[in-house]
Amino acid sequence: MNEEIDEKLFQHLVELAALELTDEEAQYLRKQLNQQLQVVHEMDSIPIGQDVPTSAHGIEYTSANSAPIRADVIEPSKKKLDLASIAPQFNDDFIIVPEIPHTKI
């Protein structure tokens, strides 16, 4: 199997995700990720002609079998006052969040 996620890249990803893995867990996870990438590449190699219609979940999206796409309209929340009543601090439509102290690990 061609491994795209080598040990160095995997360790970098583990560090970014702040995971603590045993050697056995790391080896298993890296193997699983590489197998999933292999499947993705195999699926990507399947030729699909331009004449194949786009589909969603195996069912073609048409106006006959799907609800119309609704407009993207911004509406203010009707529960703003409810949110304000439970927030520790609320000012000018914003919830005030206390600063979280950061420490180096």
N, C-alpha and C positions, 0 to 999 in steps of 0.2 A: 504494500500500500504506500502510495506517495504521501508523505506527511507534509502538509502545508504549515501546520502549527508545530514548529520545532520547539525544543526545550526552552530556548531563549525567549521566543515570542510568548510561549505559554506562561513562563514565569513573570513576564511583563504584564500579561493580562490578569494573572492571579494578584499581582501587586496592585494594579488599578482597581480591581474589584474588592480589595482588602479581604481576601479569603485566607483562611488558615487551613491548609490541606496536609494530610500525611503524605509520605512518598507514594504509598499505595493509591490513595485517593487521587493524587495529581496524575499519576500514570494512567489510571482508569479514565479520568475526565478528559485528558488530552487525547487518548485513543478514541473515545466516543465523539469528541468534536471533529477529529479528522475523518471518522467514518461518516458523520453527517455532511461534512464538506464534500466527501466523495460522492454521496448520493445527490447532492445539489448539482455537482458538475455533470453527473450522469443524466440528470433530468434536463440540464441546460443544453446538453448535446443532442437532445431529441429535436429533429428538424420539424418546425411548424411553419407551414406556408402562410403567405400573406392573405390567402383566401379563407383562412380559419377565423371565424368570428370570435370576438372577445366574449367571454362568458364569466359569470360569477357563480361560484360553487357548483359548476356543472350545468347550470340552467341559464340559458341566454337571457340577458336583461332586455326586456321589451316593455313598452307601455301597457301591453295587454296583461302581463303577468307580474308587474311591479308597480308599487306606488310611485307617483311622480316625485322627482327630486325637489325638496322644499328649498325655498330661498334662504340664503344665509343672512339672517336679520339679527342684529344685536338688540336685545331687550334687557332692560334693567331688571334685576331680581326683585320679585315681590316680597321676598323674605329678608330684605336688608335690615329692617328694624329687628327682626328676630335674631339675626346674626349679631347685630350691634348689642343686643341685650345680654348675650352670653360671652362676648369677647371681653377679655380683661381690660383692654384699652381700645378705644375706637375714636378715630379723628378724621374728619373730612372724607368720609366713605372708605377709609382704610382701617384695617385691623393693625394695631401697633403690636409688633412682636418683639419681646425682649431679645437683646443680643445674646447669642450663644457663644460662650467662651471656647476658643479653639486651643487645643494642645497638640503638641507633636508627640507622636507615639515612638 
